[in-house]
Amino acid sequence: MTRQSSDDALPALFRRPGFLLRHSHQISVAVFVEACAAYDVTPGQYGVLALLQAEPGIDQQTLARRIGLDASTTGGIVSRLAERGLIDRRVGASDRRARVLELSEAGRKLFAAVGPAVAAAQRRLLAPFTAAEREQLLSLLERLVQAHAAFALTREREPRRKRMPGIRVSRSVKK
């Protein structure tokens, strides 16, 4: 087996889809945080606010699935937003274990106020592309997400409980 030179290895790394997607996500978050700094809201918090604006009264587990986050991360975001008085939590009527969520008046005001900053962040992030390229990029990313939905916590399916066929998971690492 021949060893790849460092001159060859780095370009190969930098062209890997996972590397490019992760790096793009870092840039996206930085652009969002800068644009929305005056509102003290993160991309995850904005996602929760947006979903509760669109679907008031959903429970916390459904919220987590819909935005594609695990229950623990979603719980932290919900707690921080509740501490700021931006969302209201109450016990579910049909399931007393469930927490039903809605935007508070302050949450609705913040969501409306931050909207132009979010739009500006999206424009800035996609500025290097023509309108046609922006549409193509978004369509390709949507297709990628839909094609691999089995690996994500999304609205299309329940969280995966079983191992996927053909994938072996070892509980211990052998050296």
C-alpha positions as CSV (number, residue, x, y, z in Angstrom):
1,M,0.0,0.0,0.0
2,T,1.5,3.4,-1.0
3,R,1.2,6.3,1.3
4,Q,-0.5,9.4,-0.1
5,S,1.7,12.5,0.1
6,S,0.5,15.3,2.3
7,D,0.2,17.4,-0.9
8,D,-2.4,14.9,-2.2
9,A,-4.1,14.1,1.1
10,L,-5.3,17.7,1.9
11,P,-7.1,18.4,-1.4
12,A,-8.8,15.0,-1.1
13,L,-9.9,15.9,2.4
14,F,-11.1,19.3,1.4
15,R,-13.2,17.8,-1.4
16,R,-15.0,15.3,0.8
17,P,-18.7,16.0,1.0
18,G,-18.8,15.7,4.8
19,F,-16.0,18.1,5.2
20,L,-17.6,20.6,2.9
21,L,-21.0,20.3,4.5
22,R,-19.6,20.7,8.0
23,H,-17.5,23.7,7.0
24,S,-20.5,25.2,5.2
25,H,-22.5,24.7,8.4
26,Q,-19.9,26.5,10.5
27,I,-20.0,29.4,8.1
28,S,-23.8,29.5,8.0
29,V,-23.9,29.6,11.8
30,A,-21.3,32.3,12.0
31,V,-23.2,34.5,9.4
32,F,-26.5,33.9,11.3
33,V,-25.1,34.7,14.7
34,E,-23.5,37.9,13.4
35,A,-26.6,39.0,11.6
36,C,-28.9,38.2,14.6
37,A,-26.5,39.3,17.4
38,A,-28.8,42.2,18.4
39,Y,-31.6,39.7,19.1
40,D,-29.5,37.2,21.1
41,V,-30.9,34.2,19.2
42,T,-29.1,31.1,17.9
43,P,-30.0,29.2,14.7
44,G,-31.5,26.4,16.9
45,Q,-33.5,28.8,18.9
46,Y,-34.8,30.5,15.8
47,G,-35.8,27.1,14.4
48,V,-37.8,26.4,17.5
49,L,-39.4,29.9,17.4
50,A,-40.3,29.5,13.7
51,L,-41.8,26.0,14.2
52,L,-43.9,27.2,17.2
53,Q,-45.0,30.2,15.1
54,A,-46.2,27.9,12.4
55,E,-47.5,25.1,14.6
56,P,-48.5,26.5,18.0
57,G,-49.4,23.9,20.7
58,I,-47.2,21.0,19.5
59,D,-45.5,18.9,22.2
60,Q,-41.8,18.9,22.8
61,Q,-41.1,15.5,21.3
62,T,-42.9,16.4,18.1
63,L,-40.9,19.6,18.0
64,A,-37.6,17.8,18.3
65,R,-38.5,15.4,15.4
66,R,-39.8,18.2,13.2
67,I,-36.6,20.3,13.5
68,G,-34.3,17.3,13.4
69,L,-32.7,17.6,16.8
70,D,-32.4,15.0,19.6
71,A,-34.6,15.4,22.7
72,S,-31.8,16.6,24.9
73,T,-30.7,19.4,22.6
74,T,-34.3,20.4,22.1
75,G,-35.0,20.4,25.8
76,G,-32.1,22.7,26.4
77,I,-33.2,25.1,23.7
78,V,-36.8,25.1,25.0
79,S,-35.6,25.7,28.6
80,R,-33.5,28.7,27.6
81,L,-36.4,30.2,25.6
82,A,-38.8,29.6,28.4
83,E,-36.3,31.2,30.9
84,R,-36.3,34.3,28.6
85,G,-40.1,34.3,28.6
86,L,-40.3,33.6,24.9
87,I,-42.3,30.4,25.0
88,D,-44.9,29.0,27.3
89,R,-44.9,25.3,28.4
90,R,-47.9,23.5,29.8
91,V,-48.8,19.9,30.6
92,G,-50.6,18.2,27.7
93,A,-54.3,17.7,28.0
94,S,-54.4,14.2,26.5
95,D,-51.0,13.1,27.8
96,R,-49.9,14.6,31.1
97,R,-46.3,13.5,30.5
98,A,-46.1,15.7,27.3
99,R,-45.2,19.4,27.4
100,V,-47.2,21.5,25.0
101,L,-45.4,24.6,23.7
102,E,-46.5,27.9,22.3
103,L,-44.8,31.3,21.7
104,S,-45.5,33.9,24.4
105,E,-46.4,37.4,23.3
106,A,-42.7,38.3,23.8
107,G,-41.7,35.3,21.6
108,R,-44.1,36.4,18.8
109,K,-42.6,39.9,18.9
110,L,-39.0,38.6,18.9
111,F,-39.8,36.2,16.0
112,A,-41.3,39.1,13.9
113,A,-38.4,41.4,14.8
114,V,-35.6,39.0,14.0
115,G,-37.1,38.0,10.6
116,P,-35.4,40.7,8.5
117,A,-32.0,39.8,10.1
118,V,-32.5,36.1,9.3
119,A,-33.4,37.0,5.7
120,A,-30.3,39.2,5.5
121,A,-28.1,36.3,6.8
122,Q,-29.6,34.0,4.2
123,R,-28.9,36.5,1.4
124,R,-25.3,37.0,2.7
125,L,-24.6,33.3,2.9
126,L,-25.9,32.6,-0.6
127,A,-24.5,35.9,-2.2
128,P,-21.7,34.1,-4.1
129,F,-24.3,32.3,-6.2
130,T,-26.6,33.5,-9.0
131,A,-30.4,33.1,-8.4
132,A,-30.4,29.9,-10.5
133,E,-27.4,28.5,-8.6
134,R,-29.0,29.3,-5.2
135,E,-32.1,27.4,-6.3
136,Q,-30.0,24.5,-7.6
137,L,-28.0,24.4,-4.3
138,L,-31.1,24.3,-2.2
139,S,-32.7,21.7,-4.4
140,L,-29.6,19.5,-4.2
141,L,-29.4,19.8,-0.4
142,E,-33.1,19.0,-0.1
143,R,-32.6,15.9,-2.2
144,L,-29.5,14.9,-0.2
145,V,-31.5,15.2,3.1
146,Q,-34.5,13.4,1.7
147,A,-32.4,10.5,0.3
148,H,-30.7,10.0,3.6
149,A,-33.6,10.7,6.0
150,A,-33.1,7.3,7.6
151,F,-30.0,8.7,9.3
152,A,-31.7,11.8,10.7
153,L,-34.4,12.7,13.3
154,T,-36.9,14.3,10.9
155,R,-40.6,14.7,10.5
156,E,-40.7,12.0,7.9
157,R,-40.0,9.2,10.3
158,E,-39.8,8.3,14.0
159,P,-36.3,8.1,15.6
160,R,-34.5,4.9,14.6
161,R,-34.5,2.3,17.4
162,K,-32.9,-0.7,15.6
163,R,-29.6,-1.1,14.0
164,M,-29.6,-0.8,10.2
165,P,-29.2,-4.0,8.3
166,G,-25.6,-4.6,7.2
167,I,-24.1,-2.2,9.7
168,R,-22.3,-3.7,12.7
169,V,-21.9,-1.6,15.8
170,S,-19.2,-2.8,18.2
171,R,-19.5,-1.9,21.8
172,S,-15.8,-2.2,22.5
173,V,-12.9,-1.0,20.5
174,K,-10.2,-3.6,19.9
175,K,-6.6,-2.6,19.3
